[in-house]
Amino acid sequence: LKSHTSSVECLAVIPTPRRDRLVSSGFDRQILIWKLPGLDDEDDEGKEGTTDAAAAPSKKRRTETGMATDTAAKYVIDEPSTRLEGAMGPVLGVCWPHPFVVYACGFDRQVRMWDVKTGANSLTLPGKAAATSISFGVSSNLIA
């Protein structure tokens, strides 16, 4: 998540079975959507029923995070796929209740609804104080 210029305060994953996108927000006023690398290309190491000698466990150098270096390189995401612009202050909370809608809140005292396909701020609800988190009830269609 290198495109953020300040601390990342919140993350949410797209609510679909593939879970292949992530939204992040932070003190830099940015709301960024990231396309996650596929997990399907994981190697077969340690899988039951594998008879291929090439799939045998190998020694790998570990990084400071504990991941094998070749595995860690797969998950580096340099640029977001979408930038949702218009927040007037740090964005402290995001939620992604529907594949095409992201909600965000923060120090600008507003809850904003974003259209993920167009990147447009499609609804702004004013508040009286800064909001530090947000949640959406899918069954009730309520924002808290």
N, C-alpha and C positions, 0 to 999 in steps of 0.2 A: 504494500500500500504506500509506495514511495511518493505518490503525487500529493499526499497531504503535507502541508508545510508546518503543521503544529500537531498537538496530540490528537489521536483518534479517540473519541468518547463513546461511540456506539456502533454496533454492527448488527445487521439483520440479514437473514438468508431468504431467498425467494421461496414462497410456499408452493412448490411443485415437487413431484416425486424425484426429479433429477437434481434439484438443489444445486444448480450450476452457476448461480449468480449471487452476489453479495452486495449490500449497500453499506457504506461507511459514512460517518459524519464526525465533525470535530470542531475544535476551537478556531480553525482556519476558515470557518464559514462555508466549508465545502461539503456537498453531499455527492458522493461518487458511487457509481455502480460498476462493479467489476465482474468480468466473465471469468469463472474459475476454470483452471485446467481440468481436463477429463481425468477421472479416476480409473477409467477402463483400461488404460495402458499401464497399469501397475504390473510388475513382473510376477511370474507364477511362483516365486519363491515361497516354499512352505505350504503350498496348496496340496490337499490330499489327492492321490491318484496321479500325480505328475511323475512321469517316467523319464522325461527328457533330461539328459545329463546337464544340459545348459541351464536348467531350472534349479540346479542344486544351489544351496546357500553359498554365498561367497563372502569373503571378508571385505568390508567397506569402511573407508575412513569416515568417522563421525564429525559433524560440525559442533559448534558450541550449543546448538539447540538440541543435539542428540540425534538429528536425522542424518542418514547417510547422505554424502555430498551429491550423488547422482539423483537421489530422491528429492532433496531440498531444491535443487536447480529446477525441477519440474514445476514447482509451486511458486516461483517468483513471478509476480504480476507487476509490470512496469507502468502501464497506462490503463486508466479506467475506460470502460466502453461508453459510458455516459456521464455527463456532469449535469447535475440539477442546480441551476443558479438562481439566486434571488434572496437567499437568507441574509438578513441585515445584522446578524450577530452570530456568536458561536452556536453550533447546532449540537445539542446534547442528547437528543433522543431521536431514533428512527424506528419505524416498524413497517413491515412489508406484508400486509394481510392478503393481498390479491396480486397475481402476476403482473398486472398493469398499473398498480397504484402503490406509491410510497407516501407515508406520512412522516413529517419531521417537526420538531419543536426545539426551542432553545431560548437564548437570552433576549431575542427580539420580541418576546411576549406574544408570539403568534404560532398557531398550528397551521402547517401548510400541507396541502395534498398535491402530489406531483403525478403527472401522467408519465409513466415510464417510457412509453413508445415515442412520445413527442418531446419529452423533457420539459414540458410546460407546467408552470405552477397553476393548477386548475381551480384551486380553492384556498382562500386564506381566512382563518378564523382568528379574530383578535382576542387577546387575553388581558388580564390585569397584572400578571407577574410572569417572571421567567419560568419556563417549564423545563424540568430536567429529565423527564422520561415520558414515554408515550406507549399506549397499548391500544389494540383494536379488538373488539369482541366480534368475531366472524359471525357467530349465530345471532347476535343482537344488533349488529351494525352500529355499535357505540364506540366512541373514542374516549379514552380515559388518560 
